[in-house]
Amino acid sequence: MPTLGCLWSRPRLERLVDGALGPRMGRVAASHASRCGDCRAEVDRLRRLRALVQSIEVSVADPDWGAFWPAVRQRIAAEHPAPVRDAWWLPFWKPVWGHPRVALGGLVVSSLAAALVLWPSPETTKAAMAAPVQVQDVSTADPDRSVMVYSNPDDDVTVIWVFNPSEQDEQS
């Protein structure tokens, strides 16, 4: 009757006979097979089968390759492969293909041209500088108010500021 030890050892019996189990597992499986009649019978059957397989070993002669290679060479020589056509774009690429210096030079020249085209010029950008300002008039009819008029002759800009000191005191 199979026991729990049989269920664990049965899958390992074939490797036990072949000597493929490790030392610890081999001792455990051999110990179980020596105690259990069914497992011992299975080990004996596997040993007889192994002895039969080893006794029927057939030696295979090396094949004769002497006639094989001349036939392969003759067939290759007889075949006429279709000509390989290059892609349509290959002639345009070939002058640069094997010359990395030419390709690198073209990259540098094109990068320089793009930088010169896209770089902002001084005419398109004006520097943000303070231009001279002229004060034109600071008089007013109301003694509580003051008016300042600033203008820049270069840009035709006029700025008018009206101050009321009494309102400023109320706001702050």
SEKOLDREN-485032 format. One record per residue: y, z, x of N, C-alpha, C, CB in turn; residue in three letters; residue number from 1. Coordinates in pm, 1 decimal. Glycine has a CB too. Layout:
N
  n.north     n.up   n.east ca.north    ca.up  ca.east  c.north     c.up   c.east cb.north    cb.up  cb.east res   n
        Y        Z        X        Y        Z        X        Y        Z        X        Y        Z        X ALA NUM
...
This chain:
172
  n.north     n.up   n.east ca.north    ca.up  ca.east  c.north     c.up   c.east cb.north    cb.up  cb.east res   n
   -117.5      0.0     84.4      0.0      0.0      0.0    124.3      0.0     89.3     -0.5    122.3    -96.2 MET   1
    219.0    -91.2     61.7    338.9    -99.3    145.4    428.0     23.3    127.3    417.9   -226.4    112.8 PRO   2
    474.3     72.0    238.8    563.9    188.0    238.2    703.8    141.4    276.0    513.7    299.2    336.4 THR   3
    794.4    237.9    280.7    931.3    205.3    320.5    933.9    155.8    465.5   1023.7    328.7    303.6 LEU   4
    848.8    211.2    549.6    838.3    165.1    689.2    789.4     22.1    696.0    744.3    255.6    769.2 GLY   5
    697.6    -17.2    603.9    650.0   -156.5    599.6    762.9   -251.7    564.4    535.7   -171.6    498.1 CYS   6
    844.0   -211.4    464.8    955.4   -297.3    424.4   1054.3   -317.7    539.3   1027.6   -237.2    303.0 LEU   7
   1071.0   -215.9    622.5   1163.3   -229.2    734.0   1099.8   -305.6    850.0   1209.3    -91.8    780.7 TRP   8
    969.5   -286.8    876.3    903.4   -343.5    994.6    853.5   -485.7    973.5    787.8   -256.3   1034.8 SER   9
    816.0   -524.4    853.4    757.9   -657.9    829.2    844.9   -771.9    883.1    735.9   -678.0    679.9 ARG  10
    975.1   -772.5    856.7   1055.6   -883.5    910.9   1061.6   -883.8   1063.7   1196.8   -876.5    855.3 PRO  11
   1029.2   -773.9   1128.1   1040.6   -764.1   1273.6    907.8   -786.6   1346.1   1095.7   -629.0   1310.9 ARG  12
    798.8   -801.2   1274.1    667.7   -813.8   1338.4    655.5   -942.4   1419.2    557.6   -808.6   1233.9 LEU  13
    706.0  -1050.5   1367.3    696.8  -1176.5   1441.0    773.4  -1167.8   1572.8    750.7  -1292.7   1355.8 GLU  14
    892.2  -1107.8   1570.1    967.6  -1089.9   1694.4    899.5   -989.5   1786.7   1110.4  -1044.1   1663.9 ARG  15
    825.6   -893.7   1730.9    749.3   -799.8   1812.9    642.2   -873.4   1892.1    685.4   -690.6   1725.4 LEU  16
    570.1   -964.4   1827.4    464.4  -1041.3   1894.0    523.9  -1134.1   1999.4    383.5  -1122.7   1791.0 VAL  17
    642.1  -1192.1   1970.7    706.0  -1282.4   2066.9    774.9  -1207.9   2180.6    806.6  -1370.4   1996.2 ASP  18
    792.1  -1077.4   2166.4    860.8  -1000.0   2270.7   1011.1  -1014.0   2262.6    813.8  -1043.1   2407.6 GLY  19
   1062.5  -1047.4   2143.0   1205.7  -1070.0   2127.4   1279.9   -947.7   2077.7   1229.1  -1183.8   2033.4 ALA  20
   1209.1   -841.1   2046.1   1275.9   -718.4   2002.1   1320.7   -637.2   2123.0   1182.3   -634.0   1912.1 LEU  21
   1425.4   -561.1   2103.9   1473.1   -473.6   2210.1   1374.4   -359.9   2232.9   1612.4   -417.9   2176.1 GLY  22
   1394.1   -280.4   2338.7   1297.2   -174.5   2369.9   1284.8    -70.2   2258.4   1336.5   -105.4   2499.2 PRO  23
   1392.5    -27.0   2201.5   1386.7     76.6   2098.3   1323.9     22.3   1971.3   1526.6    131.4   2068.5 ARG  24
   1372.4    -92.3   1923.0   1316.9   -153.2   1801.0   1170.8   -191.6   1822.1   1399.1   -277.7   1759.7 MET  25
   1135.9   -237.4   1942.0    997.2   -272.9   1972.0    904.9   -152.7   1962.7    987.5   -334.4   2110.4 GLY  26
    950.4    -36.4   2017.0    869.4     85.2   2008.3    850.5    129.2   1863.5    934.0    197.8   2089.1 ARG  27
    957.4    121.2   1783.3    949.4    163.4   1643.3    854.3     72.7   1566.4   1089.3    162.4   1577.7 VAL  28
    866.6    -60.3   1583.7    780.5   -154.8   1511.7    635.5   -142.8   1558.9    831.0   -299.5   1531.2 ALA  29
    611.2   -125.8   1691.2    474.5   -111.1   1743.1    412.3     18.9   1693.6    474.2   -114.8   1897.6 ALA  30
    491.3    124.8   1687.3    440.3    252.5   1637.5    399.0    240.2   1491.0    546.2    363.3   1654.1 SER  31
    479.1    172.4   1411.1    446.0    154.3   1269.7    321.4     67.5   1254.5    564.5     91.2   1193.9 HIS  32
    312.0    -40.9   1334.2    196.2   -131.5   1324.3     67.6    -60.5   1366.1    218.0   -257.1   1411.9 ALA  33
     75.0     35.3   1457.8    -45.9    107.6   1499.4    -93.9    203.8   1390.3    -19.3    185.2   1629.5 SER  34
     -2.9    250.7   1304.9    -38.5    344.5   1199.2    -75.3    276.5   1067.1     75.2    439.3   1176.3 ARG  35
    -18.3    159.0   1040.7    -35.5     91.7    911.2   -139.0    -20.5    925.8    100.9     34.5    859.1 CYS  36
   -241.2    -21.4    840.6   -346.5   -122.1    848.9   -298.4   -261.4    813.8   -459.6    -84.9    758.7 GLY  37
   -215.4   -275.9    708.5   -166.3   -408.4    667.8    -78.0   -469.3    776.7    -87.5   -398.7    535.1 ASP  38
     10.3   -390.1    832.1     99.5   -441.6    937.0     20.6   -472.2   1063.4    212.1   -340.3    967.9 CYS  39
    -82.6   -392.3   1096.2   -165.8   -419.0   1213.2   -240.2   -551.0   1194.8   -265.8   -303.2   1237.3 ARG  40
   -288.4   -577.7   1073.0   -357.4   -704.6   1045.2   -260.1   -822.1   1059.5   -419.5   -703.1    902.7 ALA  41
   -136.4   -803.0   1015.1    -34.8   -909.7   1027.9     -3.8   -936.3   1175.1     95.6   -871.2    952.0 GLU  42
      5.6   -830.5   1257.4     31.5   -847.2   1401.1    -85.5   -920.8   1466.2     54.3   -709.1   1470.1 VAL  43
   -208.7   -888.3   1430.5   -325.0   -957.7   1486.6   -325.1  -1104.9   1447.4   -455.1   -891.0   1439.9 ASP  44
   -291.2  -1132.6   1321.4   -285.7  -1272.6   1275.0   -179.0  -1349.9   1351.9   -256.5  -1278.9   1122.4 ARG  45
    -61.8  -1290.3   1373.1     46.0  -1356.4   1446.6      9.7  -1378.3   1593.2    174.0  -1274.4   1436.9 LEU  46
    -65.0  -1284.3   1654.3   -107.7  -1302.3   1794.1   -207.9  -1417.1   1806.0   -170.1  -1171.7   1849.0 ARG  47
   -300.6  -1428.1   1711.0   -396.2  -1540.2   1713.5   -323.0  -1673.3   1695.4   -503.8  -1522.9   1602.7 ARG  48
   -225.6  -1676.5   1602.0   -148.4  -1799.1   1579.0    -70.1  -1837.1   1704.6    -51.9  -1781.1   1459.2 LEU  49
    -12.4  -1740.2   1771.4     63.4  -1767.2   1894.2    -29.5  -1821.9   2002.5    134.5  -1638.7   1944.3 ARG  50
   -149.4  -1764.8   2015.6   -245.4  -1813.1   2115.6   -288.4  -1955.2   2084.3   -368.4  -1721.1   2121.9 ALA  51
   -309.7  -1989.1   1955.9   -347.8  -2126.0   1918.7   -237.3  -2226.0   1951.5   -381.3  -2133.0   1769.5 LEU  52
   -113.3  -2190.2   1921.5      0.2  -2281.1   1947.7     14.7  -2303.8   2097.9    133.0  -2223.3   1888.7 VAL  53
     -4.1  -2199.8   2178.1     10.6  -2215.2   2322.1   -104.9  -2294.2   2382.2     20.4  -2079.1   2388.6 GLN  54
   -221.5  -2287.7   2320.9   -335.7  -2361.5   2376.0   -328.4  -2511.0   2346.0   -465.4  -2305.1   2320.8 SER  55
   -254.9  -2550.2   2245.0   -245.9  -2691.5   2206.4   -120.6  -2755.3   2265.9   -245.1  -2706.1   2052.6 ILE  56
    -71.2  -2706.3   2371.5     49.3  -2761.5   2431.5     22.3  -2903.7   2480.1     98.2  -2672.4   2547.7 GLU  57
    102.0  -2996.4   2434.7     85.5  -3138.3   2468.4    196.2  -3176.4   2565.7     89.2  -3229.2   2339.7 VAL  58
    157.1  -3242.4   2671.7    258.4  -3289.5   2765.5    304.3  -3428.8   2722.4    203.2  -3291.3   2911.8 SER  59
    431.8  -3447.9   2717.5    490.4  -3573.6   2674.8    534.1  -3649.2   2799.0    609.9  -3550.8   2577.2 VAL  60
    493.3  -3774.0   2806.3    529.8  -3856.1   2920.8    675.0  -3900.6   2907.6    436.2  -3978.3   2933.0 ALA  61
    741.7  -3916.6   3021.4    879.5  -3965.7   3020.1    879.5  -4111.7   2975.8    946.3  -3950.3   3160.4 ASP  62
    976.8  -4149.1   2895.6    980.8  -4288.4   2849.5   1018.4  -4381.9   2963.6   1080.5  -4304.2   2733.2 PRO  63
    981.2  -4507.0   2948.1   1012.5  -4610.0   3047.0   1146.8  -4672.4   3009.9    899.5  -4718.9   3054.0 ASP  64
   1249.1  -4637.5   3086.8   1383.2  -4689.1   3059.2   1410.4  -4819.6   3133.5   1488.1  -4585.3   3097.2 TRP  65
   1315.2  -4869.6   3207.6   1335.4  -4990.5   3288.0   1369.7  -5112.7   3205.1   1212.6  -5018.9   3368.7 GLY  66
   1309.1  -5128.0   3088.8   1335.9  -5245.9   3005.4   1451.2  -5221.5   2908.6   1210.5  -5285.2   2927.3 ALA  67
   1490.9  -5097.0   2890.8   1595.5  -5066.2   2793.0   1733.1  -5113.1   2839.3   1599.0  -4916.7   2765.7 PHE  68
   1772.8  -5073.3   2961.0   1908.0  -5104.1   3006.9   1934.1  -5253.0   3026.9   1934.5  -5032.4   3134.8 TRP  69
   1841.8  -5331.2   3081.0   1870.8  -5475.1   3090.3   1893.9  -5539.2   2952.4   1755.7  -5546.8   3161.6 PRO  70
   1820.2  -5493.0   2850.1   1840.4  -5548.3   2716.1   1978.5  -5510.0   2662.1   1729.9  -5498.9   2620.2 ALA  71
   2024.6  -5388.8   2690.6   2157.2  -5346.7   2645.5   2264.5  -5429.2   2714.3   2179.4  -5196.8   2672.8 VAL  72
   2250.0  -5451.0   2845.8   2348.5  -5530.9   2919.1   2352.1  -5674.8   2868.0   2317.2  -5529.4   3069.2 ARG  73
   2234.7  -5731.5   2837.9   2227.4  -5869.1   2788.5   2295.1  -5880.1   2651.6   2080.1  -5915.9   2779.6 GLN  74
   2276.3  -5782.1   2564.6   2337.8  -5786.8   2432.2   2489.6  -5773.9   2441.9   2280.9  -5675.8   2343.0 ARG  75
   2537.3  -5686.4   2530.9   2682.4  -5671.4   2548.2   2743.5  -5800.3   2599.9   2714.2  -5555.7   2644.3 ILE  76
   2676.1  -5865.5   2693.4   2728.2  -5991.0   2748.5   2727.3  -6101.8   2644.1   2646.3  -6033.8   2870.6 ALA  77
   2632.3  -6101.4   2551.0   2622.2  -6207.7   2451.4   2726.7  -6194.6   2341.1   2484.0  -6208.0   2390.5 ALA  78
   2771.9  -6073.4   2312.7   2868.8  -6054.2   2204.6   3007.9  -6094.2   2250.0   2868.7  -5908.4   2156.8 GLU  79
   3081.7  -6154.9   2159.4   3220.5  -6193.3   2185.3   3308.7  -6113.3   2090.8   3242.6  -6348.2   2166.6 HIS  80
   3370.2  -6007.4   2139.6   3452.2  -5924.8   2049.8   3579.0  -5998.3   2007.3   3489.2  -5792.0   2117.9 PRO  81
   3629.9  -5962.8   1891.3   3753.4  -6021.9   1841.3   3869.4  -5977.1   1930.3   3778.5  -5981.8   1692.6 ALA  82
   3965.3  -6065.4   1953.5   4078.0  -6025.6   2038.9   4160.6  -5917.2   1970.2   4167.2  -6147.8   2072.6 PRO  83
   4210.0  -5827.5   2050.4   4291.0  -5717.7   1999.7   4436.7  -5761.5   2003.0   4269.1  -5587.2   2082.9 VAL  84
   4501.9  -5752.0   1887.9   4643.4  -5790.6   1880.1   4730.4  -5666.0   1888.4   4673.0  -5869.1   1748.8 ARG  85
   4837.0  -5678.6   1962.2   4931.5  -5568.4   1973.2   5015.9  -5559.7   1846.9   5021.3  -5585.5   2097.2 ASP  86
   5072.6  -5444.6   1823.2   5160.7  -5425.1   1709.3   5288.7  -5506.5   1728.7   5193.4  -5275.2   1690.5 ALA  87
   5357.4  -5536.8   1620.4   5477.2  -5620.0   1627.8   5590.2  -5551.5   1703.6   5523.7  -5656.3   1488.5 TRP  88
   5592.1  -5418.0   1702.3   5701.1  -5344.9   1765.1   5676.5  -5318.1   1913.3   5722.8  -5214.7   1693.2 TRP  89
   5557.4  -5344.3   1961.0   5523.4  -5311.2   2098.4   5608.1  -5386.3   2202.3   5378.2  -5340.3   2121.7 LEU  90
   5639.6  -5516.0   2184.4   5725.3  -5581.0   2284.6   5864.2  -5519.0   2296.0   5739.4  -5726.9   2251.7 PRO  91
   5914.2  -5460.6   2187.5   6045.7  -5397.5   2195.4   6038.9  -5264.5   2269.8   6102.9  -5376.1   2055.2 PHE  92
   5924.5  -5198.1   2263.2   5908.4  -5067.1   2324.4   5859.1  -5077.2   2468.0   5812.7  -4983.2   2242.9 TRP  93
   5784.2  -5183.3   2501.8   5721.7  -5194.5   2633.5   5819.6  -5187.6   2751.2   5646.2  -5322.6   2640.8 LYS  94
   5938.7  -5247.2   2744.4   6026.6  -5237.0   2861.6   6061.5  -5092.6   2897.8   6154.0  -5314.5   2836.8 PRO  95
   6063.8  -5002.4   2801.3   6102.0  -4864.8   2828.6   5978.5  -4776.0   2843.0   6193.1  -4811.8   2717.5 VAL  96
   5865.5  -4821.2   2791.2   5745.3  -4741.4   2779.3   5703.4  -4675.4   2910.7   5634.1  -4826.6   2728.3 TRP  97
   5691.3  -4755.3   3015.7   5641.6  -4701.9   3141.7   5749.6  -4656.3   3236.1   5559.1  -4802.9   3209.1 GLY  98
   5874.2  -4653.9   3190.9   5984.5  -4618.9   3279.6   6060.6  -4499.7   3223.2   6079.1  -4739.1   3299.4 HIS  99
   6021.0  -4378.1   3258.6   6088.6  -4261.0   3202.4   6233.6  -4247.6   3247.0   6013.7  -4136.6   3240.2 PRO 100
   6267.6  -4298.6   3363.6   6406.5  -4290.1   3408.0   6496.8  -4374.5   3319.2   6419.2  -4334.7   3554.0 ARG 101
   6448.4  -4492.8   3281.2   6527.4  -4579.4   3193.6   6541.4  -4513.8   3056.6   6462.1  -4720.1   3180.6 VAL 102
   6434.6  -4455.7   3006.5   6440.5  -4389.1   2876.5   6535.1  -4269.6   2881.4   6300.3  -4344.0   2832.6 ALA 103
   6528.7  -4190.7   2988.1   6616.8  -4076.1   3002.1   6762.3  -4120.9   3016.3   6575.0  -3991.4   3122.5 LEU 104
   6784.6  -4225.8   3092.3   6921.2  -4278.8   3106.8   6976.7  -4327.2   2974.1   6923.8  -4393.0   3208.2 GLY 105
   6893.5  -4395.4   2895.0   6937.7  -4440.4   2763.4   6971.5  -4324.3   2672.2   6831.5  -4526.4   2699.3 GLY 106
   6892.9  -4218.3   2681.3   6920.5  -4099.2   2601.2   7052.4  -4035.2   2642.2   6806.6  -3997.9   2614.9 LEU 107
   7078.4  -4027.3   2771.9   7202.8  -3967.3   2820.3   7322.4  -4051.2   2778.1   7199.8  -3952.2   2973.4 VAL 108
   7312.6  -4183.6   2791.1   7423.5  -4271.6   2754.0   7450.5  -4264.0   2604.2   7393.4  -4416.8   2795.2 VAL 109
   7346.1  -4264.8   2523.1   7367.4  -4257.8   2378.5   7423.9  -4121.9   2337.7   7236.0  -4284.7   2303.9 SER 110
   7381.4  -4014.0   2403.6   7437.1  -3881.5   2373.4   7584.2  -3874.6   2412.5   7357.8  -3771.3   2446.5 SER 111
   7618.8  -3931.9   2525.1   7758.3  -3933.9   2568.8   7844.1  -4015.0   2473.2   7769.4  -3990.7   2710.4 LEU 112
   7793.6  -4130.4   2429.1   7867.9  -4212.7   2334.0   7888.0  -4138.0   2202.1   7794.6  -4345.8   2309.2 ALA 113
   7785.0  -4070.0   2153.1   7798.0  -3994.1   2028.4   7898.5  -3879.8   2045.7   7660.3  -3938.6   1983.9 ALA 114
   7897.2  -3813.3   2160.6   7991.0  -3703.8   2184.3   8134.5  -3755.2   2188.5   7956.9  -3631.1   2315.1 ALA 115
   8157.0  -3869.3   2250.1   8292.3  -3924.9   2257.3   8342.0  -3970.1   2120.7   8296.2  -4041.8   2354.8 LEU 116
   8252.5  -4021.5   2037.8   8293.1  -4068.0   1905.7   8321.1  -3949.4   1814.2   8185.1  -4158.6   1844.5 VAL 117
   8239.5  -3845.9   1821.9   8250.8  -3733.8   1729.3   8342.3  -3622.0   1777.8   8115.8  -3678.1   1703.0 LEU 118
   8384.2  -3623.3   1903.1   8466.8  -3516.2   1956.4   8607.2  -3525.3   1895.5   8473.1  -3523.6   2111.7 TRP 119
   8666.7  -3414.5   1851.8   8800.4  -3421.9   1791.6   8905.9  -3453.9   1897.5   8835.1  -3289.3   1720.6 PRO 120
   8995.9  -3544.1   1860.6   9100.0  -3583.5   1955.2   9225.1  -3498.2   1932.1   9133.2  -3734.9   1941.1 SER 121
   9316.4  -3491.7   2030.7   9438.1  -3410.5   2015.0   9530.3  -3462.6   1904.7   9514.2  -3406.1   2146.3 PRO 122
   9524.9  -3591.9   1873.7   9612.1  -3646.7   1770.2   9569.3  -3600.0   1631.3   9612.2  -3799.3   1776.5 GLU 123
   9440.2  -3580.1   1611.8   9392.7  -3542.0   1479.2   9408.0  -3393.4   1452.6   9248.4  -3581.6   1462.9 THR 124
   9411.0  -3313.7   1555.6   9426.0  -3169.1   1536.8   9556.3  -3124.7   1600.4   9305.7  -3091.0   1597.5 THR 125
   9633.2  -3047.8   1523.6   9759.1  -2993.5   1576.6   9735.0  -2848.7   1615.0   9876.2  -3005.3   1472.1 LYS 126
   9796.2  -2810.9   1719.3   9783.9  -2672.9   1763.3   9865.4  -2583.7   1670.7   9830.2  -2657.1   1910.3 ALA 127
   9814.1  -2470.7   1640.3   9884.6  -2375.7   1554.4   9979.3  -2293.5   1641.2   9784.3  -2283.1   1477.4 ALA 128
  10097.6  -2347.4   1662.0  10196.3  -2279.8   1745.5  10318.5  -2249.4   1659.5  10234.9  -2366.9   1870.1 MET 129
  10384.2  -2144.1   1691.0  10506.1  -2108.1   1618.9  10619.6  -2196.8   1668.0  10541.0  -1957.2   1638.1 ALA 130
  10678.8  -2269.0   1573.4  10791.9  -2355.7   1608.4  10920.6  -2273.6   1599.3  10798.8  -2481.5   1514.2 ALA 131
  11026.7  -2319.7   1662.3  11153.7  -2246.1   1652.1  11203.1  -2245.3   1506.6  11261.4  -2309.5   1745.5 PRO 132
  11252.4  -2131.6   1464.0  11298.1  -2113.2   1326.6  11449.7  -2091.5   1328.7  11224.5  -1992.6   1257.8 VAL 133
  11516.7  -2154.3   1235.4  11661.7  -2136.3   1224.5  11691.1  -2060.7   1095.4  11737.0  -2274.1   1227.5 GLN 134
  11774.6  -1955.5   1107.4  11819.9  -1880.6    990.5  11946.8  -1948.2    942.1  11844.2  -1727.9   1023.6 VAL 135
  11946.9  -1993.4    814.2  12061.4  -2070.5    765.0  12163.5  -1983.6    690.0  12012.6  -2182.2    673.6 GLN 136
  12118.0  -1892.7    606.5  12213.7  -1819.3    523.5  12156.1  -1683.3    489.8  12248.0  -1897.9    394.0 ASP 137
  12235.3  -1578.1    497.2  12189.6  -1443.8    463.8  12287.5  -1374.6    369.0  12171.5  -1360.5    591.0 VAL 138
  12365.3  -1450.6    300.3  12465.8  -1388.0    213.2  12422.8  -1399.3     67.5  12604.9  -1453.6    233.4 SER 139
  12472.1  -1302.0    -13.7  12445.5  -1302.5   -156.3  12564.3  -1236.8   -227.3  12311.4  -1228.6   -189.1 THR 140
  12582.0  -1271.2   -353.4  12695.3  -1214.9   -428.5  12667.7  -1071.1   -469.2  12725.0  -1299.7   -553.2 ALA 141
  12544.1  -1032.6   -484.0  12506.9   -896.6   -522.8  12497.8   -811.7   -396.0  12371.1   -894.8   -602.1 ASP 142
  12571.4   -699.2   -386.9  12567.1   -620.3   -264.8  12434.9   -544.7   -245.9  12681.4   -522.8   -264.6 PRO 143
  12354.6   -528.3   -355.6  12227.8   -457.8   -343.3  12111.5   -548.2   -300.3  12194.5   -392.3   -474.2 ASP 144
  12136.1   -676.2   -299.5  12029.1   -770.7   -264.5  12063.6   -842.6   -135.9  12005.9   -872.8   -377.8 ARG 145
  11955.8   -882.7    -65.4  11975.4   -965.1     53.9  11883.1  -1085.5     44.6  11948.2   -883.7    184.6 SER 146
  11930.2  -1196.0     94.2  11854.8  -1321.6     89.8  11845.4  -1373.5    232.2  11922.5  -1427.6     -5.6 VAL 147
  11726.1  -1418.0    269.0  11706.5  -1479.1    400.1  11645.2  -1615.7    377.6  11615.9  -1390.6    493.0 MET 148
  11699.1  -1715.5    441.4  11650.8  -1852.5    430.4  11613.7  -1897.2    571.3  11758.9  -1948.2    365.0 VAL 149
  11485.2  -1928.1    589.0  11435.0  -1975.1    718.5  11392.0  -2120.1    701.1  11315.6  -1886.0    770.7 TYR 150
  11415.1  -2200.9    802.7  11369.0  -2340.5    796.7  11322.9  -2383.8    934.7  11481.6  -2435.2    744.6 SER 151
  11229.0  -2478.1    932.6  11175.3  -2534.7   1055.5  11208.5  -2683.1   1051.9  11019.4  -2509.4   1069.9 ASN 152
  11291.5  -2731.2   1140.8  11331.9  -2872.4   1133.4  11218.9  -2969.9   1165.6  11446.6  -2897.1   1227.7 PRO 153
  11118.8  -2925.9   1241.1  11009.6  -3017.6   1276.8  10921.3  -3048.6   1156.7  10924.8  -2958.0   1389.4 ASP 154
  10894.6  -2949.3   1073.5  10800.8  -2968.6    963.1  10869.3  -2981.3    827.9  10703.4  -2854.8    958.8 ASP 155
  10999.2  -2973.5    821.4  11074.6  -2977.2    696.2  11025.1  -2870.8    599.8  11064.4  -3115.3    631.4 ASP 156
  11014.1  -2746.3    648.3  10969.9  -2635.1    568.0  11084.8  -2536.0    556.7  10843.6  -2568.8    628.5 VAL 157
  11106.8  -2491.4    432.9  11210.8  -2392.8    409.9  11148.3  -2276.5    335.5  11330.8  -2453.1    330.8 THR 158
  11175.0  -2153.5    383.3  11121.7  -2033.8    321.5  11240.3  -1947.6    279.5  11025.6  -1956.6    418.5 VAL 159
  11239.8  -1902.1    153.3  11347.7  -1818.2    101.8  11288.0  -1683.9     63.8  11419.5  -1885.0    -20.6 ILE 160
  11346.6  -1574.3    120.5  11302.7  -1438.5     87.8  11419.0  -1366.5     22.2  11253.1  -1361.4    215.2 TRP 161
  11388.8  -1304.3    -90.7  11490.8  -1226.0   -160.3  11444.8  -1080.5   -155.0  11512.1  -1275.7   -310.2 VAL 162
  11530.7   -991.5   -101.9  11497.9   -850.3    -90.0  11588.8   -770.3   -182.6  11511.9   -801.9     56.9 PHE 163
  11532.7   -670.6   -247.3  11609.6   -576.1   -327.2  11567.6   -438.1   -280.2  11585.8   -595.7   -482.9 ASN 164
  11648.1   -370.8   -200.2  11608.0   -242.1   -143.7  11579.0   -136.5   -249.4  11714.8   -191.9    -51.5 PRO 165
  11647.2   -137.2   -362.8  11622.3    -33.6   -464.1  11486.0    -54.5   -530.2  11734.0    -34.3   -571.4 SER 166
  11443.8   -176.6   -551.4  11312.0   -204.0   -609.4  11201.1   -170.3   -511.9  11301.3   -350.1   -651.6 GLU 167
  11223.6   -190.3   -384.7  11121.9   -158.0   -284.5  11097.7     -7.7   -278.5  11163.7   -210.3   -146.3 GLN 168
  11202.5     68.6   -293.6  11185.7    213.8   -292.4  11107.2    260.2   -413.9  11321.6    283.7   -287.8 ASP 169
  11128.4    195.0   -528.6  11054.2    232.6   -648.8  10907.0    195.1   -637.5  11115.3    166.3   -771.5 GLU 170
  10876.1     81.2   -572.6  10737.4     34.7   -562.4  10658.3    117.9   -463.6  10733.2   -111.8   -521.3 GLN 171
  10717.6    167.8   -361.4  10642.3    242.5   -260.8  10635.1    385.6   -294.3  10701.9    226.6   -125.9 SER 172
